[in-house]
Amino acid sequence: MTTGYAFAAAALLLAGAADSGERMITGDRTLAITAGGVPARLRIDPGAPTSPIFNPDFAARAGFRAGWIGFQARVGPVKVGGQTAVIRLDFGDGEFKRRVGWFTAPYVEGADGAAGPGALAADRVRFVLGPAMPGERSVSLPLADFGRSGMGIYLDVGGERIAVMFNLDRPRSFATASAGASIAASNGGRFDSEPARMKIHLGVERPVRHMALATPLSVGPLSIAGVMVRTGDFGSAASIPEGEADAGDPDEIVVVGAKKRKGEQRLLIGRDYLDRCSSILFDKRARRVTLSCR
């Protein structure tokens, strides 16, 4: 969910619907597969798209032939072009055809491509991150299917609906500007760092600032005390106050130059919080996401 995908035509396809039990994703989360008859390593990540996205060097090596369906990623105002092809894939349980994509920029490090839990045929995909921790709780939340972009949950924050995804390849969590403003209004958020730049996706860096929360944001068992905000992307962060809260009214939010049209409300939770979890279970048949975290 770090990116919005604009496709020129039909959506990418979901995995097969048959219930084939539970698949455990452990270690470096890479599967040895074949793509177009060529051996590949596919990273499985809870925040990756449902259909596999490969690195451009692998697409060239495997001889993928681009079809007429093109797409692009939007990282703030920066657009990165991509192509798709229908190829034969084998995840170790039989060959099937699937439309896959690749960008002009590398998509994932340490693997040839990446895909989310929706790419696997198993009804339940469990990411095992480590042993159970003292004080851990397991909380089940309704699963949100974002179509070709992947899977996650929706979070109600002060009456605003924010799309939330979980990404184990991201060291830090971040929100779009619009989501940051909604979280600030609901949970007493204030910027407490100088502006900086952070690599968001596909090698693109964007301006960010850290926002501390007077009241932590609850995402299942996780307590989010602060998050990076993409200040220039998908809406306006102008309503988020600076520095320490005034003693008289710690939750006051002053709107300055807010845009009339709301941007995309998205929050991506990375390893800074997911390292508190022992597992993340996507139950596609029951349409639930279970976080086991402290």
N, C-alpha and C positions, 0 to 999 in steps of 0.2 A: 503494500500500500504506500509505499513511498512515492508512488508515481501514478498518474492517471493515464490509461491507455486509450488512444483514439483510433479505432479500427475503421478501415475503409469499407468493410462489409461485415459478413456474418461473424458471430462470436466464436471463440475457440471452444472446443468440445470438452465436456466433463468426462471423468473416468466412468467405467462400466458400473451399472447399478446393482449387480449381484452382491449379496452379502457374503464376504469371504473371511469373516472373523476380524481379528485384530492384528495389526502390523506394528512392530516395535521399531522405533528409530533411535539409534544409540550412537555413541562415539562421535566421529566427525560427520555423521549424518549423510554420508555419501553412499550411493548404491552403484554397483557395477552393472551397467546396462549395455544394450546395443541400440544405436540410433542410426537408422539408414544402413544397417549392417556393419557399422563401425563401433568398436568398443568405446564406451564413454563412462565418465564418473558424474553422476547426477546428485547434486546436493538437495536434500529434502528439508525445507524450512517452513515453519508455520506461517510466515509472512510472504512467501513466494506465490507467484501466479499459479492458477490451476493447471494450465498447460505449460509444458516445459519451455524455458527460455535458455538458449545456448549462447555461448560466447562466439563472436564472429570468426575467430580462428578455427574453432571446431567445425562450424557450419561450412567453412571453406574446405577443410580437410575431409569432411564427410561427403562433400559434393551435394549439399542441399540445393535444390533448384527452386528459386523464389517463384511463388505463384502470384496471382493478381491481387491477393488480399495483403495490403500493407498496413502498417500501424506505426505509432510513434509514442514515445514517452514524453511527458511534460514534467520537467523538474523546475518548478517556478516558471519563469518566462523562457527557459531554455528547452528546446525541442530536440529530441534525439530520434532519428529515423530508424525504422525496423522493417524486416521482411518476414514472411511466413512461408512454410511449405508443408505439404502432407507427406509424412514419412512413415516407415515401419519402426516401431519401438518394441523392445522386449525388456521388461523389468525383472525377468527371471521367472515369470509365471505364464509365459506364452506371448507370442507376437501379436501385435495389433497396430492399426493405423491411427495416426493422430496428427492434427495440425500443430506444429511447433513454431516458435519464433526466434529471432535473433536481432540484436541491435548492431549499429555501426560501432558501438563502444563495448568493451568487455562488461559482462553482466555480473559474474561471480568470480571470486578468487578461490584457488585451491580445488577447483572442479571444472568440468566442461560445461555444465549448465545447472539450472536449479528449477525446482517445482514445489508446489505446496501440497498439503495433505489431500486435496481434491484430485490430484493426479493419480493417486494410488487406488486400486480396485477395492481394497479392504474398507469395510464400513467404519472401522475404528482405527485411527492412527494415533499411536501414543509416542510422544517424544520423551524419552527417558534422559533427564539431565543430570541425575545423581541420586544418591540414597535419600530416603525420607529424613527430614530435619526435625529437631526438637521444636515444638510449638507450631508445627505445620498444620495448615487447614486445607481441606479440599472443598472447593466451591464450584458448582456447576452453573453455567450461564447459557442462555439461548445462543445458538450458533447463527451467525449471519453469513450468508453466501453472497459475496460481492461479484459473482459471475467470473469473468475471465481474470479479474484482479486478484482473486484468492478468497480466503475465508478468515473470519474473525468474530467480533461481537459488536453490538451497538450499546452505547452507554448514554443514559439520560443524565445530562449535566445542566441543572437549572432550567429544565424544560427544553433544552437543545439536544438533538440527537447527534452523537459523535461516533463515527466509525473507528473502531479500534482493531489493530492487528498486532501480532507478536512476531518479532524477528530476532532470531538467535545469532545472526551475523552482524547485528548492529551493536556497537558498544554502548551507545547512549540513546535514550528515548527522546522523541521530539514530536511536536504538534504543529500543524499548519497555523497560520496567523489567526484565522477565524476560530479554530478550536481553542487556541491559546486564550483568545479574548473571552470565549464562553466559560472556560475553566477559571479564568481570573475573576470574572464576575460572580461565579458561584462559590469559589473556594478562597477568595481573598488573595489572588495572585499579584505579585509585584516583581518587576525585573530587578535582579540583584547582581548583574554582571555587565561588563562592557560589551558592545557589539563584537561579534567574532564571525568567522566563516567556518562552516563544517561541510565535509563531503557528504552529500545526501544520497546520490544514486548515479550510476553510470559515469562516475568520475567528475560529476558536476558539484561544485561547491556553491552554497547559498548562505546569506546572512542569517545568523541566529543570535539569540540571547537566552540566558538561563532565567527561568521564572520560578521563584519560591512561592509555596502555597501556605497561607496561614492555617487552612484546614486541609489536611491531606485528601487527595482524591482516591476513593476506594474503587478498585477494579478487582472484584472477587475478593480473594484473600490478600491482595497486594495493596499497600498503602503508599501512594505516590506523593512524595513531599515536594517534588520540584521536577521541572521538565524543560528541555530546550524548546524554544519557539522559533519557527521559521518566520521571521518578522516581515519578510517581503513577499511571502507566497500564499496564494489562495485566501484572500481576504485581508483585513486590516488588523494589526496589533496595536493601533494607536490608543485604544482604550485601556491598555494595561499600564498601571501606574509605575513610577520609579521608586526605588529605594525602600526605606523603612516606612511602615504604616504609621499614620498619625494616631496618637493615643486616644483621641476622642472618637474616631470612627475607623477602625482598622480595616473594614471591608468596603470602604467607599471606592467606587470606580467612576472616574471622570472620563466621559467619552469626548475625544478630540478628533474631529475630522474623520469619523468612521464612514466607510463606504456604504452606499445604499444597498448594494447587492452583496449578500453574504457569500463568502468563499467556501471552499470545501472544508468540512469539519472532520478532520482526521487526526488520530493520535497513533503513533507507532511506539510500542513498548519494546525496549531493547534489553541487552544483558545487564545494564545497571540495576534493573529490577528483576529480570527473569533469572538471574543467578541465585535468587532466593527460592527458586522453585525446584522441586525434584521431578515433576512431570507436567506435561500438557497433553490432554487427551481430546482429540477431535472425534466425536461420535456422529458421523454423518447421517446415520439412519435415525437416531434419536434427536438429531439436530441440537446437540449440546456440546459445549466446550467446558472441560473441567480442568481448573488450575489447582495444583497441589503445591502450596507455597507457605512460607512463614512471614 
